[in-house]
Amino acid sequence: MTRDPEDLPHRALSRAEMRILRILQENGRIANVDLARRVNMSAATCFRHTQRLFDEGYVTSVRAQLAPEKVGRASLVFMGVVLDRSTPESFAAFEAAVREIPMVIDCHLVAGDFDYFLKIRVENMAEFNRLHGQRLIALPAVRQTRTFFVMREVIDNAPLSI
């Protein structure tokens, strides 16, 4: 029976495991033999450490990072959302509905002026305008939105500093 990584106790990582994590953030496709060489251990030992990091939930996925402009998603928009009521039901309804919008690539429940902060990737402002008018303002319990169009991405999806 596989255990949920959330149920595992937190443990201190070794220096080698920290290096493995840093390298995997740089290049998730690195071959195990190359990773082992960079952390100065045998391929078998490196594989065991890497597998443990996955099993314990330190690494949650490895995926390709796409160039948004190449796939028709060059425009980045952030949107703050205020709900008309703060109930578990309204939060659940909003969260379920926002998951159905593929252009929303991040959604965070936040403290402060907004209830949620969304990260949205669209082709251009016209596409965002359609999305906003047809779907975003129609999300359950939305009282107010505030939109921020990104002029330049200075840092995006940087590796975690560990």
Rosetta constraint file for C-alpha pairs under 8 A:
AtomPair CA 3 CA 7 HARMONIC 6.96 0.50
AtomPair CA 3 CA 8 HARMONIC 7.56 0.50
AtomPair CA 4 CA 8 HARMONIC 7.08 0.50
AtomPair CA 5 CA 55 HARMONIC 6.59 0.50
AtomPair CA 5 CA 56 HARMONIC 4.78 0.50
AtomPair CA 5 CA 57 HARMONIC 4.85 0.50
AtomPair CA 6 CA 56 HARMONIC 7.87 0.50
AtomPair CA 6 CA 57 HARMONIC 7.17 0.50
AtomPair CA 8 CA 56 HARMONIC 6.66 0.50
AtomPair CA 13 CA 17 HARMONIC 5.89 0.50
AtomPair CA 13 CA 18 HARMONIC 6.39 0.50
AtomPair CA 14 CA 18 HARMONIC 6.28 0.50
AtomPair CA 15 CA 19 HARMONIC 6.26 0.50
AtomPair CA 16 CA 20 HARMONIC 6.14 0.50
AtomPair CA 16 CA 39 HARMONIC 6.19 0.50
AtomPair CA 17 CA 21 HARMONIC 6.20 0.50
AtomPair CA 17 CA 49 HARMONIC 6.72 0.50
AtomPair CA 17 CA 50 HARMONIC 7.57 0.50
AtomPair CA 17 CA 53 HARMONIC 7.79 0.50
AtomPair CA 18 CA 22 HARMONIC 6.28 0.50
AtomPair CA 18 CA 162 HARMONIC 7.17 0.50
AtomPair CA 19 CA 23 HARMONIC 6.13 0.50
AtomPair CA 19 CA 39 HARMONIC 6.60 0.50
AtomPair CA 20 CA 24 HARMONIC 6.07 0.50
AtomPair CA 20 CA 35 HARMONIC 7.21 0.50
AtomPair CA 20 CA 39 HARMONIC 6.88 0.50
AtomPair CA 20 CA 50 HARMONIC 7.17 0.50
AtomPair CA 21 CA 25 HARMONIC 6.23 0.50
AtomPair CA 21 CA 59 HARMONIC 7.78 0.50
AtomPair CA 22 CA 26 HARMONIC 6.57 0.50
AtomPair CA 22 CA 159 HARMONIC 7.90 0.50
AtomPair CA 22 CA 162 HARMONIC 7.36 0.50
AtomPair CA 23 CA 27 HARMONIC 6.16 0.50
AtomPair CA 23 CA 28 HARMONIC 7.66 0.50
AtomPair CA 23 CA 35 HARMONIC 7.52 0.50
AtomPair CA 24 CA 28 HARMONIC 4.54 0.50
AtomPair CA 24 CA 29 HARMONIC 7.62 0.50
AtomPair CA 24 CA 30 HARMONIC 7.22 0.50
AtomPair CA 25 CA 159 HARMONIC 5.89 0.50
AtomPair CA 25 CA 160 HARMONIC 7.95 0.50
AtomPair CA 26 CA 159 HARMONIC 7.38 0.50
AtomPair CA 28 CA 62 HARMONIC 5.75 0.50
AtomPair CA 28 CA 63 HARMONIC 7.30 0.50
AtomPair CA 29 CA 62 HARMONIC 7.87 0.50
AtomPair CA 30 CA 34 HARMONIC 6.54 0.50
AtomPair CA 30 CA 35 HARMONIC 6.33 0.50
AtomPair CA 31 CA 35 HARMONIC 6.19 0.50
AtomPair CA 32 CA 36 HARMONIC 5.95 0.50
AtomPair CA 32 CA 43 HARMONIC 6.31 0.50
AtomPair CA 32 CA 46 HARMONIC 7.11 0.50
AtomPair CA 32 CA 47 HARMONIC 6.51 0.50
AtomPair CA 33 CA 37 HARMONIC 6.23 0.50
AtomPair CA 33 CA 42 HARMONIC 7.96 0.50
AtomPair CA 33 CA 43 HARMONIC 5.29 0.50
AtomPair CA 34 CA 38 HARMONIC 6.28 0.50
AtomPair CA 35 CA 39 HARMONIC 6.35 0.50
AtomPair CA 35 CA 43 HARMONIC 7.98 0.50
AtomPair CA 35 CA 46 HARMONIC 7.42 0.50
AtomPair CA 36 CA 40 HARMONIC 5.82 0.50
AtomPair CA 36 CA 41 HARMONIC 5.20 0.50
AtomPair CA 36 CA 42 HARMONIC 5.85 0.50
AtomPair CA 36 CA 43 HARMONIC 5.18 0.50
AtomPair CA 36 CA 45 HARMONIC 7.97 0.50
AtomPair CA 36 CA 46 HARMONIC 5.33 0.50
AtomPair CA 36 CA 47 HARMONIC 7.93 0.50
AtomPair CA 37 CA 41 HARMONIC 6.33 0.50
AtomPair CA 37 CA 42 HARMONIC 7.44 0.50
AtomPair CA 37 CA 43 HARMONIC 7.74 0.50
AtomPair CA 41 CA 45 HARMONIC 6.48 0.50
AtomPair CA 41 CA 46 HARMONIC 6.20 0.50
AtomPair CA 42 CA 46 HARMONIC 6.07 0.50
AtomPair CA 43 CA 47 HARMONIC 6.02 0.50
AtomPair CA 44 CA 48 HARMONIC 6.33 0.50
AtomPair CA 45 CA 49 HARMONIC 6.30 0.50
AtomPair CA 46 CA 50 HARMONIC 6.05 0.50
AtomPair CA 47 CA 51 HARMONIC 5.94 0.50
AtomPair CA 48 CA 52 HARMONIC 6.12 0.50
AtomPair CA 49 CA 53 HARMONIC 6.27 0.50
AtomPair CA 50 CA 54 HARMONIC 6.43 0.50
AtomPair CA 51 CA 55 HARMONIC 6.05 0.50
AtomPair CA 52 CA 56 HARMONIC 5.90 0.50
AtomPair CA 53 CA 57 HARMONIC 6.25 0.50
AtomPair CA 53 CA 58 HARMONIC 5.14 0.50
AtomPair CA 53 CA 59 HARMONIC 6.02 0.50
AtomPair CA 54 CA 58 HARMONIC 5.86 0.50
AtomPair CA 54 CA 59 HARMONIC 4.91 0.50
AtomPair CA 54 CA 60 HARMONIC 6.56 0.50
AtomPair CA 66 CA 70 HARMONIC 7.87 0.50
AtomPair CA 66 CA 71 HARMONIC 7.76 0.50
AtomPair CA 67 CA 71 HARMONIC 6.87 0.50
AtomPair CA 68 CA 72 HARMONIC 6.34 0.50
AtomPair CA 68 CA 73 HARMONIC 4.70 0.50
AtomPair CA 68 CA 74 HARMONIC 4.95 0.50
AtomPair CA 68 CA 121 HARMONIC 7.87 0.50
AtomPair CA 69 CA 73 HARMONIC 5.44 0.50
AtomPair CA 69 CA 74 HARMONIC 4.06 0.50
AtomPair CA 69 CA 75 HARMONIC 7.87 0.50
AtomPair CA 69 CA 123 HARMONIC 7.82 0.50
AtomPair CA 70 CA 74 HARMONIC 7.62 0.50
AtomPair CA 72 CA 122 HARMONIC 7.11 0.50
AtomPair CA 72 CA 123 HARMONIC 4.93 0.50
AtomPair CA 73 CA 121 HARMONIC 5.31 0.50
AtomPair CA 73 CA 122 HARMONIC 4.51 0.50
AtomPair CA 73 CA 123 HARMONIC 4.26 0.50
AtomPair CA 73 CA 124 HARMONIC 7.49 0.50
AtomPair CA 74 CA 121 HARMONIC 6.96 0.50
AtomPair CA 74 CA 122 HARMONIC 6.42 0.50
AtomPair CA 74 CA 123 HARMONIC 5.36 0.50
AtomPair CA 74 CA 124 HARMONIC 6.92 0.50
AtomPair CA 75 CA 121 HARMONIC 5.78 0.50
AtomPair CA 75 CA 122 HARMONIC 5.24 0.50
AtomPair CA 75 CA 123 HARMONIC 5.58 0.50
AtomPair CA 75 CA 124 HARMONIC 5.38 0.50
AtomPair CA 75 CA 125 HARMONIC 7.32 0.50
AtomPair CA 75 CA 149 HARMONIC 7.86 0.50
AtomPair CA 75 CA 150 HARMONIC 7.39 0.50
AtomPair CA 76 CA 119 HARMONIC 7.31 0.50
AtomPair CA 76 CA 120 HARMONIC 5.91 0.50
AtomPair CA 76 CA 121 HARMONIC 4.87 0.50
AtomPair CA 76 CA 122 HARMONIC 6.58 0.50
AtomPair CA 76 CA 149 HARMONIC 6.42 0.50
AtomPair CA 76 CA 150 HARMONIC 5.55 0.50
AtomPair CA 77 CA 119 HARMONIC 6.04 0.50
AtomPair CA 77 CA 120 HARMONIC 5.08 0.50
AtomPair CA 77 CA 121 HARMONIC 6.36 0.50
AtomPair CA 77 CA 122 HARMONIC 7.80 0.50
AtomPair CA 77 CA 147 HARMONIC 7.01 0.50
AtomPair CA 77 CA 148 HARMONIC 5.69 0.50
AtomPair CA 77 CA 149 HARMONIC 4.65 0.50
AtomPair CA 77 CA 150 HARMONIC 5.79 0.50
AtomPair CA 78 CA 117 HARMONIC 6.98 0.50
AtomPair CA 78 CA 118 HARMONIC 5.54 0.50
AtomPair CA 78 CA 119 HARMONIC 4.74 0.50
AtomPair CA 78 CA 120 HARMONIC 6.07 0.50
AtomPair CA 78 CA 147 HARMONIC 5.93 0.50
AtomPair CA 78 CA 148 HARMONIC 5.01 0.50
AtomPair CA 78 CA 149 HARMONIC 6.46 0.50
AtomPair CA 78 CA 150 HARMONIC 7.48 0.50
AtomPair CA 79 CA 117 HARMONIC 5.70 0.50
AtomPair CA 79 CA 118 HARMONIC 5.06 0.50
AtomPair CA 79 CA 119 HARMONIC 6.67 0.50
AtomPair CA 79 CA 120 HARMONIC 7.69 0.50
AtomPair CA 79 CA 145 HARMONIC 6.59 0.50
AtomPair CA 79 CA 146 HARMONIC 5.53 0.50
AtomPair CA 79 CA 147 HARMONIC 4.42 0.50
AtomPair CA 79 CA 148 HARMONIC 6.00 0.50
AtomPair CA 80 CA 114 HARMONIC 5.62 0.50
AtomPair CA 80 CA 115 HARMONIC 7.41 0.50
AtomPair CA 80 CA 116 HARMONIC 5.84 0.50
AtomPair CA 80 CA 117 HARMONIC 4.58 0.50
AtomPair CA 80 CA 118 HARMONIC 6.39 0.50
AtomPair CA 80 CA 145 HARMONIC 5.49 0.50
AtomPair CA 80 CA 146 HARMONIC 5.05 0.50
AtomPair CA 80 CA 147 HARMONIC 6.44 0.50
AtomPair CA 81 CA 114 HARMONIC 5.47 0.50
AtomPair CA 81 CA 115 HARMONIC 5.81 0.50
AtomPair CA 81 CA 116 HARMONIC 5.09 0.50
AtomPair CA 81 CA 117 HARMONIC 6.21 0.50
AtomPair CA 81 CA 118 HARMONIC 7.75 0.50
AtomPair CA 81 CA 142 HARMONIC 6.86 0.50
AtomPair CA 81 CA 143 HARMONIC 7.71 0.50
AtomPair CA 81 CA 144 HARMONIC 5.92 0.50
AtomPair CA 81 CA 145 HARMONIC 4.54 0.50
AtomPair CA 81 CA 146 HARMONIC 6.62 0.50
AtomPair CA 82 CA 113 HARMONIC 7.76 0.50
AtomPair CA 82 CA 114 HARMONIC 5.01 0.50
AtomPair CA 82 CA 115 HARMONIC 5.06 0.50
AtomPair CA 82 CA 116 HARMONIC 6.78 0.50
AtomPair CA 82 CA 142 HARMONIC 6.10 0.50
AtomPair CA 82 CA 143 HARMONIC 5.68 0.50
AtomPair CA 82 CA 144 HARMONIC 5.08 0.50
AtomPair CA 82 CA 145 HARMONIC 6.21 0.50
AtomPair CA 83 CA 90 HARMONIC 7.76 0.50
AtomPair CA 83 CA 115 HARMONIC 6.50 0.50
AtomPair CA 83 CA 141 HARMONIC 5.23 0.50
AtomPair CA 83 CA 142 HARMONIC 4.47 0.50
AtomPair CA 83 CA 143 HARMONIC 5.02 0.50
AtomPair CA 83 CA 144 HARMONIC 6.86 0.50
AtomPair CA 84 CA 141 HARMONIC 5.42 0.50
AtomPair CA 84 CA 142 HARMONIC 5.90 0.50
AtomPair CA 84 CA 143 HARMONIC 4.79 0.50
AtomPair CA 84 CA 144 HARMONIC 7.95 0.50
AtomPair CA 85 CA 90 HARMONIC 6.79 0.50
AtomPair CA 85 CA 141 HARMONIC 6.94 0.50
AtomPair CA 86 CA 90 HARMONIC 6.63 0.50
AtomPair CA 86 CA 91 HARMONIC 7.03 0.50
AtomPair CA 87 CA 91 HARMONIC 6.26 0.50
AtomPair CA 88 CA 92 HARMONIC 6.05 0.50
AtomPair CA 89 CA 93 HARMONIC 6.08 0.50
AtomPair CA 90 CA 94 HARMONIC 6.07 0.50
AtomPair CA 90 CA 140 HARMONIC 7.08 0.50
AtomPair CA 90 CA 141 HARMONIC 6.13 0.50
AtomPair CA 91 CA 95 HARMONIC 6.07 0.50
AtomPair CA 92 CA 96 HARMONIC 6.07 0.50
AtomPair CA 93 CA 97 HARMONIC 6.21 0.50
AtomPair CA 93 CA 140 HARMONIC 6.12 0.50
AtomPair CA 93 CA 141 HARMONIC 7.98 0.50
AtomPair CA 94 CA 98 HARMONIC 6.07 0.50
AtomPair CA 94 CA 139 HARMONIC 6.22 0.50
AtomPair CA 94 CA 140 HARMONIC 5.18 0.50
AtomPair CA 94 CA 141 HARMONIC 6.85 0.50
AtomPair CA 94 CA 142 HARMONIC 7.97 0.50
AtomPair CA 95 CA 99 HARMONIC 6.26 0.50
AtomPair CA 96 CA 100 HARMONIC 7.09 0.50
AtomPair CA 97 CA 101 HARMONIC 7.45 0.50
AtomPair CA 97 CA 139 HARMONIC 6.44 0.50
AtomPair CA 97 CA 140 HARMONIC 7.26 0.50
AtomPair CA 98 CA 104 HARMONIC 7.27 0.50
AtomPair CA 98 CA 107 HARMONIC 7.93 0.50
AtomPair CA 98 CA 139 HARMONIC 7.09 0.50
AtomPair CA 99 CA 104 HARMONIC 7.56 0.50
AtomPair CA 103 CA 120 HARMONIC 5.48 0.50
AtomPair CA 103 CA 121 HARMONIC 5.32 0.50
AtomPair CA 103 CA 122 HARMONIC 6.27 0.50
AtomPair CA 104 CA 118 HARMONIC 6.61 0.50
AtomPair CA 104 CA 119 HARMONIC 5.86 0.50
AtomPair CA 104 CA 120 HARMONIC 4.42 0.50
AtomPair CA 104 CA 121 HARMONIC 6.57 0.50
AtomPair CA 105 CA 118 HARMONIC 7.62 0.50
AtomPair CA 105 CA 119 HARMONIC 5.70 0.50
AtomPair CA 105 CA 120 HARMONIC 5.67 0.50
AtomPair CA 105 CA 121 HARMONIC 6.88 0.50
AtomPair CA 106 CA 118 HARMONIC 5.60 0.50
AtomPair CA 106 CA 119 HARMONIC 4.89 0.50
AtomPair CA 106 CA 120 HARMONIC 7.10 0.50
AtomPair CA 107 CA 116 HARMONIC 6.70 0.50
AtomPair CA 107 CA 117 HARMONIC 5.80 0.50
AtomPair CA 107 CA 118 HARMONIC 4.52 0.50
AtomPair CA 107 CA 119 HARMONIC 6.45 0.50
AtomPair CA 108 CA 116 HARMONIC 5.36 0.50
AtomPair CA 108 CA 117 HARMONIC 5.26 0.50
AtomPair CA 108 CA 118 HARMONIC 6.50 0.50
AtomPair CA 109 CA 115 HARMONIC 5.74 0.50
AtomPair CA 109 CA 116 HARMONIC 4.48 0.50
AtomPair CA 109 CA 117 HARMONIC 6.62 0.50
AtomPair CA 110 CA 114 HARMONIC 6.62 0.50
AtomPair CA 110 CA 115 HARMONIC 5.44 0.50
AtomPair CA 110 CA 116 HARMONIC 5.44 0.50
AtomPair CA 110 CA 117 HARMONIC 6.75 0.50
AtomPair CA 111 CA 115 HARMONIC 6.51 0.50
AtomPair CA 122 CA 127 HARMONIC 6.28 0.50
AtomPair CA 122 CA 128 HARMONIC 6.14 0.50
AtomPair CA 123 CA 127 HARMONIC 6.22 0.50
AtomPair CA 123 CA 128 HARMONIC 7.80 0.50
AtomPair CA 124 CA 128 HARMONIC 6.47 0.50
AtomPair CA 125 CA 129 HARMONIC 6.06 0.50
AtomPair CA 126 CA 130 HARMONIC 6.39 0.50
AtomPair CA 127 CA 131 HARMONIC 6.15 0.50
AtomPair CA 128 CA 132 HARMONIC 5.87 0.50
AtomPair CA 129 CA 133 HARMONIC 6.09 0.50
AtomPair CA 130 CA 134 HARMONIC 5.90 0.50
AtomPair CA 131 CA 135 HARMONIC 5.47 0.50
AtomPair CA 131 CA 136 HARMONIC 6.29 0.50
AtomPair CA 132 CA 136 HARMONIC 4.65 0.50
AtomPair CA 132 CA 137 HARMONIC 5.96 0.50
AtomPair CA 133 CA 137 HARMONIC 6.26 0.50
AtomPair CA 133 CA 138 HARMONIC 7.77 0.50
AtomPair CA 134 CA 138 HARMONIC 6.77 0.50
AtomPair CA 135 CA 139 HARMONIC 6.37 0.50
AtomPair CA 137 CA 142 HARMONIC 6.44 0.50
AtomPair CA 137 CA 144 HARMONIC 8.00 0.50
AtomPair CA 137 CA 145 HARMONIC 7.56 0.50
AtomPair CA 138 CA 142 HARMONIC 7.17 0.50
